[in-house]
Amino acid sequence: MSGGQPLIASIIPVLNESAYIGACLDSLIAQTLPAEYHIVLVLDGGSKDSTCVEVSKAIERSKAVNGPLIELHSNPQKHVAEARNLAMTLLPDSIQYTVEMIGHSTVEPNHLEIRLQEWTRIESDSSAPLGAVGIRVKPQIGELGMVGNWIERTLSSPIGSGSGQFDAFSNSGRTNTPAFAMHSRSALEKIGGWDTSYITSQDSDLSMRLLEAEFSIYRTPATSVYMVKRSGLLKWWKMGHRYGFWRMKVLRKHPKRVSLREFLPWFGLLTTLTLSFLQTEYTLILPGIYSGVLLLEGIRSSIASRRISTLIGVPLCLFILHSSFSIGLLDGLLRKGSAPTDR
């Protein structure tokens, strides 16, 4: 360890998280890692609810049980990238690692101990300096509701989860997209931290710059974060659009990172429109194939979850995700970004 000095810092940008931040901080207070090795920095972006009150209560709870130091700081620039860069300037010199958290997430009591163990294990096997290690992301503990279950089943689908950064992987290995990453502080400082021109997808850009600087990035299923996700279809659409919008911004900066599968909906639509214009008998082939795939995924999800509603809900959520992400990609070509309104 670091001789009783803090070694690892959890960084939590927040905005209007009063419903969740207490549970998040309580899960960090309860860590089995000795409290003197861990600090928590909460960066508030101007919450209009009682988020700061809840953080202050958690600070007192941690003091009462000799838990980790928790600090609340104002983030005048409001957004996540600015919050994380600000946190880097506030960290004690002894901090070697930072852990990404968000206000609507919780972790198991042994989470940080496992993260440090996994870092040591992976670092010993990596031929390049280790820059980041991501983990699995699981649903919040408790009842999700009907739409929440549809969304979770969609994210676990091979045509809904993209790179599988949530819980759809079971082996440790290299990745380009670590979720809830633990970073080397020295690696972050070497590449200049987060790019504040990204309101969303700043983590994707950061990971790409780490790789370009010849750091290695891994993910491990040894521990997880439990995250509250969208519970309404409108928020789900907004999330898909936002991810597509900022994904395009990332691709314009890092064109080598393009994935053809992200553009398949546009390819299918343009091909179908071309066939329709030519008035061929094959016009409906691609829409038919796509509809069939969605139906099969609904059947598979319904059997796996033992919920009949997912037979319709998962195809619906997949269609919303694919269409909103694709529209977001186009939108990202045409205009500058603004702050998200979906949470």
C-alpha positions as CSV (number, residue, x, y, z in Angstrom):
1,M,0.0,0.0,0.0
2,S,1.1,3.6,0.5
3,G,2.1,3.8,4.2
4,G,-1.3,4.9,5.4
5,Q,-1.6,7.6,2.8
6,P,-4.6,7.6,0.4
7,L,-3.8,5.4,-2.7
8,I,-7.0,5.4,-4.7
9,A,-9.7,8.0,-5.2
10,S,-13.3,7.6,-6.4
11,I,-14.4,10.5,-8.6
12,I,-18.1,11.2,-8.7
13,P,-19.5,14.0,-10.9
14,V,-23.1,14.7,-9.9
15,L,-26.1,16.8,-11.0
16,N,-29.5,16.3,-9.4
17,E,-28.8,12.9,-8.0
18,S,-30.6,13.3,-4.6
19,A,-32.5,10.0,-5.1
20,Y,-29.4,7.9,-5.5
21,I,-26.2,9.6,-4.2
22,G,-26.8,8.5,-0.6
23,A,-26.8,4.8,-1.5
24,C,-23.7,5.4,-3.8
25,L,-21.7,7.0,-1.1
26,D,-22.8,4.4,1.5
27,S,-21.5,1.6,-0.7
28,L,-18.1,3.4,-0.8
29,I,-18.1,4.0,3.0
30,A,-18.7,0.3,3.5
31,Q,-15.6,-0.8,1.6
32,T,-13.3,-3.5,3.1
33,L,-10.3,-1.5,1.8
34,P,-8.9,0.3,4.9
35,A,-10.4,3.8,4.9
36,E,-7.0,5.6,5.0
37,Y,-6.2,4.3,1.6
38,H,-9.3,5.6,-0.1
39,I,-10.8,9.1,-0.6
40,V,-14.0,10.2,-2.4
41,L,-14.4,13.4,-4.3
42,V,-17.9,14.5,-5.3
43,L,-18.1,17.3,-7.9
44,D,-21.5,18.9,-8.0
45,G,-22.4,20.7,-11.3
46,G,-25.1,23.0,-9.8
47,S,-27.8,20.6,-8.6
48,K,-31.2,22.1,-8.0
49,D,-32.4,19.3,-5.8
50,S,-31.1,18.1,-2.4
51,T,-28.0,16.4,-3.8
52,C,-25.6,18.5,-1.8
53,V,-27.6,17.9,1.4
54,E,-27.4,14.1,0.8
55,V,-23.7,14.3,0.3
56,S,-23.2,16.3,3.5
57,K,-25.2,13.7,5.4
58,A,-23.0,10.9,3.9
59,I,-19.9,12.8,4.9
60,E,-21.1,12.8,8.5
61,R,-22.0,9.1,8.3
62,S,-18.5,8.3,7.1
63,K,-17.0,10.3,9.9
64,A,-19.1,8.4,12.5
65,V,-17.7,5.1,11.4
66,N,-14.1,6.2,10.6
67,G,-14.8,5.7,7.0
68,P,-13.0,7.2,4.0
69,L,-12.6,10.9,3.6
70,I,-15.4,12.3,1.4
71,E,-15.2,15.8,0.0
72,L,-17.8,17.9,-1.8
73,H,-16.6,20.4,-4.4
74,S,-18.4,22.7,-6.8
75,N,-17.9,22.1,-10.5
76,P,-18.7,25.5,-12.0
77,Q,-18.3,24.2,-15.6
78,K,-21.1,21.6,-14.8
79,H,-20.1,18.8,-17.2
80,V,-18.4,15.5,-16.5
81,A,-15.0,16.1,-18.3
82,E,-14.5,19.4,-16.4
83,A,-15.4,17.6,-13.1
84,R,-12.8,14.9,-13.6
85,N,-10.1,17.3,-14.6
86,L,-10.9,19.5,-11.6
87,A,-10.7,16.4,-9.4
88,M,-7.2,15.7,-10.7
89,T,-6.0,19.1,-9.3
90,L,-7.5,18.3,-5.9
91,L,-6.0,14.9,-5.4
92,P,-3.2,14.4,-2.8
93,D,0.2,13.5,-4.2
94,S,-0.1,10.0,-2.8
95,I,-3.0,9.0,-5.0
96,Q,-1.9,6.6,-7.7
97,Y,-5.3,5.5,-9.1
98,T,-8.7,7.1,-9.8
99,V,-12.0,5.2,-10.1
100,E,-14.8,6.5,-12.2
101,M,-18.2,6.5,-10.5
102,I,-21.5,8.2,-11.1
103,G,-24.1,9.2,-8.6
104,H,-26.7,6.6,-9.6
105,S,-24.5,3.6,-9.0
106,T,-23.4,1.3,-6.1
107,V,-20.7,-1.3,-5.6
108,E,-20.1,-4.3,-3.4
109,P,-18.1,-3.9,-0.1
110,N,-15.0,-5.6,-1.5
111,H,-15.1,-3.7,-4.8
112,L,-12.0,-1.5,-4.3
113,E,-9.9,-4.4,-2.9
114,I,-10.7,-6.5,-5.9
115,R,-9.9,-3.6,-8.3
116,L,-6.5,-3.2,-6.8
117,Q,-5.8,-6.9,-6.9
118,E,-6.9,-7.1,-10.5
119,W,-4.8,-4.1,-11.5
120,T,-1.7,-5.8,-10.0
121,R,-2.5,-9.1,-11.8
122,I,-3.2,-7.5,-15.2
123,E,-0.2,-5.2,-14.9
124,S,2.1,-8.1,-14.3
125,D,0.9,-9.7,-17.5
126,S,0.8,-6.6,-19.7
127,S,3.7,-5.8,-22.0
128,A,2.7,-2.1,-22.2
129,P,2.1,0.3,-19.3
130,L,-1.4,-0.2,-18.0
131,G,-3.6,2.9,-18.4
132,A,-7.1,1.7,-17.4
133,V,-9.1,-1.3,-16.3
134,G,-12.8,-1.5,-16.8
135,I,-15.4,-3.7,-15.2
136,R,-18.9,-5.2,-15.7
137,V,-22.0,-3.0,-15.3
138,K,-25.1,-4.7,-13.9
139,P,-28.6,-3.5,-13.2
140,Q,-29.5,-1.7,-10.0
141,I,-30.4,-4.1,-7.2
142,G,-34.2,-4.4,-6.7
143,E,-37.2,-4.4,-8.9
144,L,-36.7,-2.7,-12.3
145,G,-40.2,-2.4,-13.6
146,M,-41.5,-3.6,-17.0
147,V,-39.7,-1.0,-19.2
148,G,-36.5,-1.3,-17.1
149,N,-36.5,-5.0,-17.7
150,W,-36.9,-4.5,-21.4
151,I,-34.0,-2.1,-21.5
152,E,-31.7,-4.5,-19.5
153,R,-32.6,-7.4,-21.8
154,T,-31.9,-5.1,-24.8
155,L,-28.4,-4.2,-23.4
156,S,-27.6,-7.8,-22.9
157,S,-28.5,-8.6,-26.5
158,P,-25.7,-9.1,-29.1
159,I,-27.4,-6.5,-31.3
160,G,-28.1,-4.1,-28.5
161,S,-24.9,-3.9,-26.4
162,G,-22.3,-2.9,-29.0
163,S,-18.9,-3.8,-27.7
164,G,-20.4,-5.7,-24.7
165,Q,-19.1,-3.3,-22.2
166,F,-21.9,-3.9,-19.8
167,D,-22.3,-7.4,-18.4
168,A,-22.0,-9.4,-21.6
169,F,-18.4,-10.6,-21.1
170,S,-16.9,-13.2,-18.8
171,N,-13.2,-13.1,-19.5
172,S,-10.5,-10.6,-18.7
173,G,-8.7,-9.1,-21.7
174,R,-7.9,-6.1,-23.7
175,T,-10.6,-3.6,-24.7
176,N,-11.1,-0.2,-26.3
177,T,-14.1,0.7,-24.3
178,P,-13.7,0.1,-20.5
179,A,-16.7,0.8,-18.4
180,F,-16.3,2.6,-15.0
181,A,-12.6,2.5,-15.5
182,M,-9.9,2.6,-12.9
183,H,-7.1,4.7,-14.3
184,S,-3.4,5.2,-13.6
185,R,-3.0,8.8,-12.4
186,S,0.3,9.1,-14.2
187,A,-1.3,7.9,-17.5
188,L,-4.1,10.5,-17.1
189,E,-1.5,13.3,-16.5
190,K,0.6,12.2,-19.4
191,I,-2.2,12.6,-22.0
192,G,-3.7,15.7,-20.4
193,G,-6.8,14.4,-18.8
194,W,-10.3,14.6,-20.4
195,D,-11.1,16.6,-23.4
196,T,-13.7,19.2,-22.3
197,S,-15.1,19.6,-25.8
198,Y,-17.0,16.4,-25.2
199,I,-20.1,16.7,-23.1
200,T,-20.7,13.0,-23.5
201,S,-18.4,10.2,-24.8
202,Q,-15.4,11.9,-23.1
203,D,-14.4,8.5,-21.8
204,S,-14.3,7.0,-25.3
205,D,-12.0,9.8,-26.4
206,L,-9.8,9.4,-23.3
207,S,-9.4,5.7,-23.9
208,M,-8.5,6.3,-27.6
209,R,-5.8,8.8,-26.5
210,L,-4.5,6.3,-23.9
211,L,-4.1,3.7,-26.6
212,E,-2.5,6.2,-29.0
213,A,0.0,7.0,-26.2
214,E,0.8,3.2,-26.1
215,F,-0.9,2.5,-22.8
216,S,-2.8,-0.8,-22.5
217,I,-6.5,-1.0,-21.6
218,Y,-8.2,-4.0,-20.1
219,R,-11.5,-5.1,-18.6
220,T,-12.2,-7.7,-15.9
221,P,-15.4,-9.5,-14.8
222,A,-14.0,-9.9,-11.3
223,T,-16.2,-7.1,-9.9
224,S,-19.1,-4.9,-11.0
225,V,-20.9,-1.6,-10.7
226,Y,-24.7,-1.7,-10.2
227,M,-26.1,1.2,-12.2
228,V,-29.6,2.7,-12.4
229,K,-30.5,3.0,-16.1
230,R,-33.3,4.5,-18.0
231,S,-36.8,3.4,-17.1
232,G,-38.8,5.2,-19.8
233,L,-39.0,4.8,-23.5
234,L,-38.6,8.6,-24.2
235,K,-35.4,8.7,-22.0
236,W,-34.2,5.6,-23.8
237,W,-34.6,7.3,-27.2
238,K,-32.8,10.4,-25.9
239,M,-30.0,8.3,-24.6
240,G,-29.6,6.5,-28.0
241,H,-29.6,9.8,-29.8
242,R,-27.0,11.3,-27.4
243,Y,-24.7,8.3,-27.7
244,G,-24.9,8.5,-31.5
245,F,-24.4,12.2,-31.6
246,W,-21.2,12.2,-29.5
247,R,-20.0,9.0,-31.1
248,M,-19.8,10.9,-34.4
249,K,-17.8,13.6,-32.7
250,V,-15.4,10.9,-31.4
251,L,-15.1,9.3,-34.9
252,R,-14.3,12.6,-36.5
253,K,-11.4,13.0,-34.2
254,H,-10.4,9.3,-34.3
255,P,-11.5,8.0,-37.7
256,K,-9.5,4.8,-37.3
257,R,-11.9,3.8,-34.5
258,V,-14.9,3.5,-36.9
259,S,-17.0,0.4,-36.6
260,L,-19.0,-0.5,-39.7
261,R,-21.8,-2.1,-37.6
262,E,-22.7,1.3,-36.3
263,F,-23.7,2.4,-39.8
264,L,-25.7,-0.7,-40.7
265,P,-29.1,0.9,-40.1
266,W,-28.2,3.7,-42.5
267,F,-26.8,1.2,-45.1
268,G,-30.1,-0.8,-44.8
269,L,-32.3,2.2,-45.2
270,L,-30.4,3.7,-48.1
271,T,-30.3,0.3,-49.9
272,T,-34.0,-0.2,-49.3
273,L,-34.8,3.3,-50.7
274,T,-32.7,2.6,-53.7
275,L,-34.4,-0.8,-54.4
276,S,-37.8,1.0,-53.9
277,F,-36.8,3.6,-56.4
278,L,-35.8,0.9,-58.9
279,Q,-39.1,-0.8,-58.3
280,T,-37.6,-4.2,-57.9
281,E,-39.1,-7.3,-56.2
282,Y,-36.3,-7.2,-53.6
283,T,-37.4,-3.9,-52.0
284,L,-38.6,-5.5,-48.7
285,I,-35.9,-8.1,-48.3
286,L,-33.8,-6.1,-45.8
287,P,-36.7,-4.7,-43.8
288,G,-38.0,-8.3,-43.6
289,I,-34.7,-9.7,-42.4
290,Y,-34.4,-6.9,-39.8
291,S,-37.9,-7.5,-38.6
292,G,-37.2,-11.2,-38.4
293,V,-34.0,-10.7,-36.3
294,L,-35.9,-8.4,-33.9
295,L,-38.7,-11.0,-33.5
296,L,-36.2,-13.8,-32.9
297,E,-34.4,-11.6,-30.3
298,G,-37.8,-10.9,-28.6
299,I,-38.5,-14.6,-28.5
300,R,-35.1,-15.4,-27.1
301,S,-35.3,-12.7,-24.5
302,S,-38.9,-13.7,-23.5
303,I,-37.7,-17.3,-22.9
304,A,-34.6,-16.2,-21.0
305,S,-36.4,-13.8,-18.8
306,R,-39.6,-15.7,-18.5
307,R,-41.5,-12.5,-19.1
308,I,-44.0,-12.5,-22.0
309,S,-43.9,-8.7,-22.2
310,T,-40.3,-8.8,-23.5
311,L,-41.5,-10.5,-26.6
312,I,-42.7,-7.1,-27.7
313,G,-40.7,-4.9,-25.4
314,V,-37.2,-6.0,-26.5
315,P,-37.8,-5.6,-30.3
316,L,-39.3,-2.2,-29.5
317,C,-36.3,-1.1,-27.5
318,L,-33.9,-2.4,-30.1
319,F,-35.7,-0.5,-32.8
320,I,-35.7,2.7,-30.7
321,L,-32.0,2.2,-29.9
322,H,-30.9,1.6,-33.5
323,S,-33.0,4.4,-35.0
324,S,-32.1,7.0,-32.3
325,F,-28.4,6.2,-32.4
326,S,-28.4,6.4,-36.2
327,I,-30.2,9.8,-36.2
328,G,-27.7,10.9,-33.6
329,L,-24.8,10.0,-35.9
330,L,-26.2,12.2,-38.6
331,D,-27.0,15.0,-36.2
332,G,-23.4,14.8,-34.9
333,L,-22.2,15.7,-38.4
334,L,-24.5,18.8,-38.7
335,R,-24.3,20.7,-35.4
336,K,-22.4,21.4,-32.3
337,G,-23.3,19.6,-29.0
338,S,-25.4,20.8,-26.1
339,A,-25.9,19.4,-22.6
340,P,-28.0,16.3,-22.4
341,T,-31.5,16.5,-21.0
342,D,-32.3,12.8,-20.6
343,R,-31.3,12.6,-16.9
